[in-house]
């Protein structure tokens, strides 16, 4: 089977070798934009140019094995155009295709769709000069870049109409809400997921969390202890800039002590942060409001919504992880305005509830 696939790829490679190949990489949600761009590039080019697009039946006929065909096209690609959107930055396939072509030393051209802000570009694409689809002249810029890279003369054809078609496709996508979400089925998996996200975050780290549901004794809860250790260690790496803000829900008045289980939970967290030399990053507060879910945000990148299994067992047993930038930003704003602002500081030494501190919503993420 492996030999047959290898022979098929080599055969496809030989057929394509006589043509210049432009490979368009895109997230599935942006397929209409990719199709319009492909059609325009083909109109501008001669028969010696192949514009490969996985969604196009001419590039990938129905019934074909898609992986060998895409691999062959990537192996022959003279230039890669990436349509960059929020969905594309989270696509493993887009990352794979970009890495594959870049590793061969071929040009990779990021094309930013109108809804995507350049500030959200991450390495390695952030290290490359990009083109933003902001006007019909943007298409001419793409064509000029491809010409320069391939040393070929492509003629511009109907670029204003092509731009209108692309913008219309982008506008249609604005009416569709796509959320990258994963349901995590167990408490252990939930804290393992948080630990992985914390380890993957670079630079100063800013975590916001509510604690409405009942705490367990963590003595035998290794996933939770690992999560807390990782959080404290990540905060310690930039302790002057990192923060962990935890707002606990329980009834209480100024100068009163929290209930015993809350005091125990606070001391456990303090001990972990002290051992990591990150105690200055820990900000624990109290609020009387209760929620039936708990929310954690990690910067502006990820959020987890923790859920219990049943009312009679109000421990966190699972979570929904979301990585949609707009939704995460909304949750951060909700936390700052509706949770942190009305909360009261818990004195780190006495654990007594203090009055509300002066508060300004943090813009750090």
VEXDORO-155267 format. One record per residue (C-alpha): residue number from 1; residue in one letter; x, y, z. Coordinates in steps of 0.25 Angstrom, whole numbers, plus 2048, in hexadecimal, padded with zeros to 3 digits. Example, Ala and Ser with C-alpha at 12.3 -4.5 7.8 and 13.67 -1.06 7.14 Angstrom:
VEXDORO-155267
SITE  marse  zator  east  north   up
SITE      1      A   831    7EE  81F
SITE      2      S   837    7FC  81D
//
This chain:
VEXDORO-155267
SITE  marse  zator  east  north   up
SITE      1      X   800    800  800
SITE      2      X   80B    80A  804
SITE      3      X   812    807  7F6
SITE      4      X   806    809  7EF
SITE      5      X   803    817  7F5
SITE      6      X   812    81A  7F3
SITE      7      X   811    817  7E4
SITE      8      X   804    81F  7E3
SITE      9      X   80A    82B  7E9
SITE     10      X   816    82A  7E0
SITE     11      X   80D    829  7D4
SITE     12      X   805    835  7D8
SITE     13      X   812    83D  7DB
SITE     14      X   817    839  7CC
SITE     15      X   80A    83E  7C6
SITE     16      X   80A    84B  7CE
SITE     17      X   819    84E  7CC
SITE     18      X   817    855  7BF
SITE     19      X   80E    85F  7C5
SITE     20      X   810    86A  7D0
SITE     21      X   808    866  7DC
SITE     22      X   802    871  7E5
SITE     23      X   7FC    86A  7F2
SITE     24      X   7F0    871  7F9
SITE     25      X   7EF    86D  808
SITE     26      X   7E3    870  80F
SITE     27      X   7DA    86C  81B
SITE     28      X   7CD    865  817
SITE     29      X   7C4    871  81B
SITE     30      X   7CB    87A  811
SITE     31      X   7C9    871  805
SITE     32      X   7C1    87B  7FD
SITE     33      X   7CB    885  7FE
SITE     34      X   7D6    87B  7F9
SITE     35      X   7CE    877  7ED
SITE     36      X   7CC    885  7E9
SITE     37      X   7DB    888  7EA
SITE     38      X   7DF    87B  7E3
SITE     39      X   7D5    87F  7D7
SITE     40      X   7DB    88D  7D6
SITE     41      X   7E9    888  7D6
SITE     42      X   7E6    87E  7CB
SITE     43      X   7E0    889  7C3
SITE     44      X   7ED    891  7C5
SITE     45      X   7F6    885  7C1
SITE     46      X   7FA    87D  7B5
SITE     47      X   7F8    86E  7B3
SITE     48      X   806    86C  7B9
SITE     49      X   801    86F  7C7
SITE     50      X   7F9    866  7D1
SITE     51      X   7F2    86C  7DC
SITE     52      X   7EF    861  7E6
SITE     53      X   7E3    861  7EF
SITE     54      X   7DE    855  7F7
SITE     55      X   7D0    859  7F6
SITE     56      X   7D1    85A  7E6
SITE     57      X   7CD    84E  7DF
SITE     58      X   7D7    851  7D4
SITE     59      X   7E2    850  7DF
SITE     60      X   7DC    845  7E7
SITE     61      X   7D2    83D  7DF
SITE     62      X   7C7    836  7E7
SITE     63      X   7CB    828  7EB
SITE     64      X   7DA    82B  7EB
SITE     65      X   7E2    828  7F8
SITE     66      X   7E4    836  7FD
SITE     67      X   7F0    835  805
SITE     68      X   7F9    82F  7FA
SITE     69      X   7F4    83A  7F0
SITE     70      X   7F6    845  7FA
SITE     71      X   804    840  7FE
SITE     72      X   808    840  7EF
SITE     73      X   803    84E  7ED
SITE     74      X   80A    853  7FA
SITE     75      X   817    84C  7F5
SITE     76      X   816    853  7E7
SITE     77      X   811    861  7ED
SITE     78      X   819    86C  7E8
SITE     79      X   812    876  7F1
SITE     80      X   808    875  7FC
SITE     81      X   7FD    87F  7FE
SITE     82      X   7F6    87E  80C
SITE     83      X   7E9    884  80E
SITE     84      X   7EA    889  81D
SITE     85      X   7DE    889  826
SITE     86      X   7DB    886  834
SITE     87      X   7D7    878  830
SITE     88      X   7E4    876  827
SITE     89      X   7ED    87A  833
SITE     90      X   7E6    86E  83B
SITE     91      X   7E7    864  82F
SITE     92      X   7F1    859  831
SITE     93      X   7F0    857  822
SITE     94      X   7F3    865  81E
SITE     95      X   7FF    865  828
SITE     96      X   804    857  821
SITE     97      X   803    85D  813
SITE     98      X   80A    86A  817
SITE     99      X   815    862  81E
SITE    100      X   817    858  813
SITE    101      X   819    862  808
SITE    102      X   821    86B  811
SITE    103      X   82A    860  814
SITE    104      X   82D    85E  805
SITE    105      X   832    86C  804
SITE    106      X   826    871  7FB
SITE    107      X   81F    87E  7FE
SITE    108      X   813    87F  807
SITE    109      X   80A    88B  806
SITE    110      X   800    88E  811
SITE    111      X   7F3    895  80C
SITE    112      X   7EB    89B  817
SITE    113      X   7DC    89B  815
SITE    114      X   7D5    8A8  819
SITE    115      X   7CF    8A2  826
SITE    116      X   7DD    89F  82B
SITE    117      X   7E6    8A9  832
SITE    118      X   7F5    8A8  830
SITE    119      X   7F7    8A9  83F
SITE    120      X   7F2    89B  840
SITE    121      X   7FD    895  837
SITE    122      X   806    88C  83E
SITE    123      X   813    886  83B
SITE    124      X   818    881  831
SITE    125      X   80E    888  828
SITE    126      X   810    895  830
SITE    127      X   81F    895  82B
SITE    128      X   81A    896  81D
SITE    129      X   815    8A2  815
SITE    130      X   807    8A0  813
SITE    131      X   7FC    8A6  809
SITE    132      X   7EF    8AB  80F
SITE    133      X   7E2    8AA  806
SITE    134      X   7DE    8B9  809
SITE    135      X   7DC    8BD  7FA
SITE    136      X   7DC    8B8  7EC
SITE    137      X   7EA    8BC  7EB
SITE    138      X   7ED    8B2  7F5
SITE    139      X   7EB    8A7  7EB
SITE    140      X   7F5    8AE  7E2
SITE    141      X   7FF    8AE  7ED
SITE    142      X   7FD    89F  7EE
SITE    143      X   7FF    89E  7DF
SITE    144      X   80B    8A6  7E0
SITE    145      X   811    89E  7EB
SITE    146      X   80F    891  7E4
SITE    147      X   815    897  7D7
SITE    148      X   821    89B  7DF
SITE    149      X   823    88E  7E6
SITE    150      X   821    885  7D9
SITE    151      X   827    88F  7CF
SITE    152      X   81B    88E  7C6
SITE    153      X   812    898  7C0
SITE    154      X   803    896  7C4
SITE    155      X   7F9    8A0  7BE
SITE    156      X   7EF    8A6  7C7
SITE    157      X   7E1    8A3  7C3
SITE    158      X   7D4    8A9  7C9
SITE    159      X   7DA    8AB  7D7
SITE    160      X   7D0    8B5  7DC
SITE    161      X   7C4    8AA  7D9
SITE    162      X   7CD    89F  7DF
SITE    163      X   7CF    8A8  7EC
SITE    164      X   7C0    8AB  7ED
SITE    165      X   7BD    89C  7EC
SITE    166      X   7C7    899  7F7
SITE    167      X   7C2    8A4  800
SITE    168      X   7B3    89E  7FE
SITE    169      X   7B8    890  802
SITE    170      X   7BF    896  80E
SITE    171      X   7B2    89E  812
SITE    172      X   7AA    892  811
SITE    173      X   7B3    88B  81B
SITE    174      X   7B1    896  825
SITE    175      X   7A3    891  827
SITE    176      X   7A8    883  82B
SITE    177      X   7AD    882  839
SITE    178      X   7B8    877  83A
SITE    179      X   7BD    873  848
SITE    180      X   7C9    86A  84A
SITE    181      X   7C4    862  856
SITE    182      X   7C7    855  85C
SITE    183      X   7BF    84E  867
SITE    184      X   7C8    847  872
SITE    185      X   7C2    83C  878
SITE    186      X   7C9    83A  886
SITE    187      X   7CF    842  891
SITE    188      X   7DD    83C  88E
SITE    189      X   7DC    83F  87F
SITE    190      X   7D7    84D  882
SITE    191      X   7E4    851  88B
SITE    192      X   7ED    84A  881
SITE    193      X   7E7    853  876
SITE    194      X   7E9    85F  87F
SITE    195      X   7F8    85B  882
SITE    196      X   7FB    859  873
SITE    197      X   7F5    866  870
SITE    198      X   7FD    86D  87B
SITE    199      X   80A    866  876
SITE    200      X   807    86B  868
SITE    201      X   805    879  86B
SITE    202      X   811    882  869
SITE    203      X   816    88F  871
SITE    204      X   80E    894  87D
SITE    205      X   802    88D  880
SITE    206      X   7F4    892  885
SITE    207      X   7EA    889  88A
SITE    208      X   7DC    88C  88F
SITE    209      X   7D3    882  896
SITE    210      X   7C6    881  89E
SITE    211      X   7C5    877  8A9
SITE    212      X   7B6    875  8AC
SITE    213      X   7B5    866  8AD
SITE    214      X   7B9    85E  8B9
SITE    215      X   7C8    85B  8BB
SITE    216      X   7CE    84D  8BD
SITE    217      X   7D9    84A  8C7
SITE    218      X   7E5    84A  8BD
SITE    219      X   7ED    840  8C5
SITE    220      X   7EA    835  8BB
SITE    221      X   7E6    83E  8AF
SITE    222      X   7F3    83D  8A7
SITE    223      X   7EE    843  89A
SITE    224      X   7E9    84F  8A2
SITE    225      X   7F7    850  8A9
SITE    226      X   7FE    84F  89C
SITE    227      X   7F6    85A  896
SITE    228      X   7F9    863  8A2
SITE    229      X   808    860  8A2
SITE    230      X   808    863  893
SITE    231      X   800    870  895
SITE    232      X   809    875  8A0
SITE    233      X   816    871  898
SITE    234      X   811    879  88C
SITE    235      X   80E    885  894
SITE    236      X   81C    884  89B
SITE    237      X   822    885  88D
SITE    238      X   81D    894  88C
SITE    239      X   819    897  89A
SITE    240      X   819    8A6  899
SITE    241      X   80F    8A5  88D
SITE    242      X   807    898  88F
SITE    243      X   7FA    897  897
SITE    244      X   7F0    88C  89C
SITE    245      X   7E3    893  8A1
SITE    246      X   7DA    889  8A8
SITE    247      X   7CC    88E  8AC
SITE    248      X   7C6    884  8B6
SITE    249      X   7B7    884  8B9
SITE    250      X   7B2    883  8C7
SITE    251      X   7AA    88B  8D1
SITE    252      X   7B2    894  8DA
SITE    253      X   7B3    8A2  8E0
SITE    254      X   7BF    8AC  8E1
SITE    255      X   7C9    8A7  8EB
SITE    256      X   7C3    899  8EC
SITE    257      X   7CA    88C  8E8
SITE    258      X   7C6    883  8DD
SITE    259      X   7C0    876  8E0
SITE    260      X   7CA    86B  8E3
SITE    261      X   7CA    864  8D6
SITE    262      X   7CD    872  8CF
SITE    263      X   7D8    875  8D9
SITE    264      X   7DE    867  8D6
SITE    265      X   7DE    869  8C7
SITE    266      X   7E4    877  8C8
SITE    267      X   7EF    872  8D1
SITE    268      X   7F2    867  8C7
SITE    269      X   7F3    870  8BC
SITE    270      X   7FC    87A  8C4
SITE    271      X   805    86E  8C7
SITE    272      X   807    86A  8B9
SITE    273      X   80A    878  8B4
SITE    274      X   813    87B  8C0
SITE    275      X   81B    86E  8BC
SITE    276      X   81D    874  8AE
SITE    277      X   821    882  8B3
SITE    278      X   814    887  8AC
SITE    279      X   80C    88C  8B8
SITE    280      X   80B    89A  8B3
SITE    281      X   804    895  8A7
SITE    282      X   7F8    890  8AF
SITE    283      X   7EC    898  8B1
SITE    284      X   7E0    891  8B8
SITE    285      X   7D3    898  8BA
SITE    286      X   7C5    896  8BF
SITE    287      X   7B7    898  8B9
SITE    288      X   7A9    894  8BF
SITE    289      X   7A4    890  8B1
SITE    290      X   7A3    882  8AD
SITE    291      X   7A4    87C  89F
SITE    292      X   7A0    86E  89B
SITE    293      X   7AD    86E  892
SITE    294      X   7BB    872  894
SITE    295      X   7C3    87A  88A
SITE    296      X   7D2    87B  887
SITE    297      X   7D9    883  87D
SITE    298      X   7E7    882  879
SITE    299      X   7EC    88F  873
SITE    300      X   7E3    892  867
SITE    301      X   7E6    885  860
SITE    302      X   7DD    87A  868
SITE    303      X   7D2    879  871
SITE    304      X   7CD    86D  879
SITE    305      X   7BE    86C  87E
SITE    306      X   7BE    862  889
SITE    307      X   7B2    85A  88C
SITE    308      X   7AD    850  897
SITE    309      X   7A6    843  894
SITE    310      X   79A    845  89D
SITE    311      X   794    84F  8A7
SITE    312      X   796    844  8B2
SITE    313      X   7A5    843  8AE
SITE    314      X   7AA    852  8AC
SITE    315      X   7B8    84F  8A9
SITE    316      X   7BF    852  89B
SITE    317      X   7BE    845  893
SITE    318      X   7C1    84B  885
SITE    319      X   7C2    857  87D
SITE    320      X   7BF    85E  86F
SITE    321      X   7CC    864  86A
SITE    322      X   7CA    86F  860
SITE    323      X   7D5    876  858
SITE    324      X   7CD    880  850
SITE    325      X   7D4    88E  852
SITE    326      X   7C7    896  852
SITE    327      X   7C0    88D  85C
SITE    328      X   7CC    88C  865
SITE    329      X   7CD    89B  865
SITE    330      X   7BF    89C  869
SITE    331      X   7C1    892  875
SITE    332      X   7CD    89B  879
SITE    333      X   7C5    8A7  879
SITE    334      X   7B9    8A0  880
SITE    335      X   7C3    89C  88B
SITE    336      X   7CA    8AA  88D
SITE    337      X   7BC    8B1  88D
SITE    338      X   7B3    8A8  893
SITE    339      X   7BC    89F  89C
SITE    340      X   7C8    8A6  8A0
SITE    341      X   7C3    8B4  8A1
SITE    342      X   7B8    8B1  8AC
SITE    343      X   7C1    8A7  8B3
SITE    344      X   7C8    8AA  8C0
SITE    345      X   7D7    8A7  8C3
SITE    346      X   7DB    89C  8CD
SITE    347      X   7E6    8A0  8D5
SITE    348      X   7F2    896  8D2
SITE    349      X   7F7    895  8E0
SITE    350      X   7EA    895  8E9
SITE    351      X   7E1    890  8DE
SITE    352      X   7D6    89A  8E3
SITE    353      X   7CD    8A0  8D9
SITE    354      X   7D1    8AF  8D6
SITE    355      X   7CA    8BA  8CF
SITE    356      X   7C9    8BB  8C0
SITE    357      X   7D7    8C0  8BA
SITE    358      X   7D8    8CB  8B0
SITE    359      X   7D6    8C3  8A3
SITE    360      X   7DA    8C6  894
SITE    361      X   7D8    8BB  88A
SITE    362      X   7E5    8B5  886
SITE    363      X   7E8    8B5  877
SITE    364      X   7F3    8AB  878
SITE    365      X   7F1    89E  872
//
